[in-house]
Amino acid sequence: MNETAQVKTVLITGATSGIGLEFAKVCAGLNYNIIAIGKDPGKLNSLKSELEGKFFIKVDTVKADLSNTEEVLKLSDYVDSFDTGIDILINNAGTGVYGEFKDTDFTKELSLINVNVVALSYITKIILKKMLRRGKGKILNVASTAAFKPGPLMAVYYASKAYVLSFSVAVAREIKDTGVSLTVLCPGPVNTKLLKESTHIELQFIDYEKMSDPEDIAIAGMKALERNEIVTIPGFRNKLNAFLVKLIPSKVLMDILYRSKKNSLKQS
Ligand SMILES: NC(=O)c1ccc[n+]([C@@H]2O[C@H](COP(=O)([O-])OP(=O)(O)OC[C@H]3O[C@@H](n4cnc5c(N)ncnc54)[C@H](OP(=O)(O)O)[C@@H]3O)[C@@H](O)[C@H]2O)c1
């Protein structure tokens, strides 16, 4: 096999910070060329310099605000022009909004839905079609343990992650035995900008010691992708949590979650 045939490419959304940045580092370490989609040209350039400086790989950057549907739809032009093929897609970009739904800013929630739901679905569609034509490829969609239950005071975020889980599991079934796989990663709390910025109040009752490190989550995601797992929840506590919430009647669970978060709000 010649050298060009061995080059593999991963496309990562939200590779400029947190879990996505760690995915980019892990993939660079595995010699994947990277296509990084992000909204901030400065951060994309730093990522390119950092990874191309440390690893013998190529990083292409694509500036796109995933909350803007027009910019998302234009990504198909880029994907069509990329003829060497995308081996892995990591739909990681995500954003959160915290607060009582009656009080939160709907423009932020609209952006959240566009990034977490619309962009993820569209990017999955355009790249999945290409992968199916090649008969190979792997897709990793980042959901959350938030996908397993409704989340009072983060209602839209939790609902968006429930969408990612449901959508991904359904599509994974549709593409069974095609050579293309779809995995959905459901981390619990991870120490990143998203958690700090959008859930500053919730952090009061999150135990820092028990928060995952973004690098560990990226490694767990890549391992699950390698094993073609459909749903993967990193960490025993998170697995247990996802299981236990199914046993508690929804009304009781919502009361517990709402009251504990509300008390935390009052103390802040
Ligand atoms: N942190 C947690 O506790 C946790 C737990 C479970 C699941 N997750 C999920 O993990 C994923 C990564 O989140 P993270 O925790 O690593 O947060 P993060 O550090 O805030 O990273 C989010 C990434 O998404 C990008 N992004 C946000 N809005 C975008 C937009 N409109 N257009 C393009 N890119 C955009 C960000 O770009 P900029 O750098 O330019 O802002 C950043 O690269 C998300 O899907 C999140 O829901 C997180």
The ligand as a MOL file (V3000), in Angstrom:
LIG
                    3D

  0  0  0     0  0            999 V3000
M  V30 BEGIN CTAB
M  V30 COUNTS 48 52 0 0 0
M  V30 BEGIN ATOM
M  V30 1 N -19.0210 19.2950 29.8310 0
M  V30 2 C -19.9100 18.3860 30.1760 0
M  V30 3 O -20.1700 18.1840 31.3730 0
M  V30 4 C -20.5760 17.5410 29.1350 0
M  V30 5 C -21.2400 16.3820 29.5520 0
M  V30 6 C -21.8840 15.6080 28.6170 0
M  V30 7 C -21.8500 15.9710 27.2840 0
M  V30 8 N -21.1960 17.1040 26.8950 0 CHG=1
M  V30 9 C -21.2140 17.4430 25.4720 0
M  V30 10 O -19.8810 17.4250 24.9880 0
M  V30 11 C -19.7990 18.2560 23.8390 0
M  V30 12 C -18.5650 19.1420 23.9580 0
M  V30 13 O -18.7910 20.0410 25.0290 0
M  V30 14 P -17.6420 20.5280 26.0300 0
M  V30 15 O -18.0930 20.1760 27.3800 0
M  V30 16 O -16.3220 20.0860 25.5600 0 CHG=-1
M  V30 17 O -17.8190 22.1080 25.9090 0
M  V30 18 P -16.8860 23.2730 25.3600 0
M  V30 19 O -15.5400 23.2170 25.9710 0
M  V30 20 O -17.6880 24.5140 25.5460 0
M  V30 21 O -16.7610 22.9410 23.8040 0
M  V30 22 C -17.8360 23.1210 22.9390 0
M  V30 23 C -17.2990 23.1850 21.5290 0
M  V30 24 O -18.4160 23.4340 20.6460 0
M  V30 25 C -18.1240 24.5920 19.8670 0
M  V30 26 N -19.3230 25.3330 19.5310 0
M  V30 27 C -20.2460 25.8370 20.3980 0
M  V30 28 N -21.1570 26.5570 19.7150 0
M  V30 29 C -20.7950 26.5060 18.4110 0
M  V30 30 C -21.3170 27.0730 17.2280 0
M  V30 31 N -22.3970 27.8750 17.2430 0
M  V30 32 N -20.6830 26.8460 16.0640 0
M  V30 33 C -19.5620 26.0700 16.0180 0
M  V30 34 N -19.0080 25.5250 17.1080 0
M  V30 35 C -19.6160 25.7470 18.2910 0
M  V30 36 C -17.2140 25.4300 20.7560 0
M  V30 37 O -16.5380 26.3890 19.9700 0
M  V30 38 P -15.8090 27.6680 20.6930 0
M  V30 39 O -14.5640 27.1250 21.3060 0
M  V30 40 O -15.5670 28.6190 19.5610 0
M  V30 41 O -16.7820 28.1960 21.7110 0
M  V30 42 C -16.3120 24.3540 21.3470 0
M  V30 43 O -15.3080 23.9940 20.4390 0
M  V30 44 C -21.1140 19.0030 23.7540 0
M  V30 45 O -21.9500 18.4020 22.8000 0
M  V30 46 C -21.7000 18.8350 25.1470 0
M  V30 47 O -23.1030 18.9360 25.1690 0
M  V30 48 C -20.5520 17.8810 27.7800 0
M  V30 END ATOM
M  V30 BEGIN BOND
M  V30 1 1 1 2
M  V30 2 2 2 3
M  V30 3 1 2 4
M  V30 4 1 4 5
M  V30 5 2 4 48
M  V30 6 2 5 6
M  V30 7 1 6 7
M  V30 8 2 7 8
M  V30 9 1 8 9
M  V30 10 1 8 48
M  V30 11 1 9 10
M  V30 12 1 9 46
M  V30 13 1 10 11
M  V30 14 1 11 12
M  V30 15 1 11 44
M  V30 16 1 12 13
M  V30 17 1 13 14
M  V30 18 2 14 15
M  V30 19 1 14 16
M  V30 20 1 14 17
M  V30 21 1 17 18
M  V30 22 2 18 19
M  V30 23 1 18 20
M  V30 24 1 18 21
M  V30 25 1 21 22
M  V30 26 1 22 23
M  V30 27 1 23 24
M  V30 28 1 23 42
M  V30 29 1 24 25
M  V30 30 1 25 26
M  V30 31 1 25 36
M  V30 32 1 26 27
M  V30 33 1 26 35
M  V30 34 2 27 28
M  V30 35 1 28 29
M  V30 36 1 29 30
M  V30 37 2 29 35
M  V30 38 1 30 31
M  V30 39 2 30 32
M  V30 40 1 32 33
M  V30 41 2 33 34
M  V30 42 1 34 35
M  V30 43 1 36 37
M  V30 44 1 36 42
M  V30 45 1 37 38
M  V30 46 2 38 39
M  V30 47 1 38 40
M  V30 48 1 38 41
M  V30 49 1 42 43
M  V30 50 1 44 45
M  V30 51 1 44 46
M  V30 52 1 46 47
M  V30 END BOND
M  V30 END CTAB
M  END
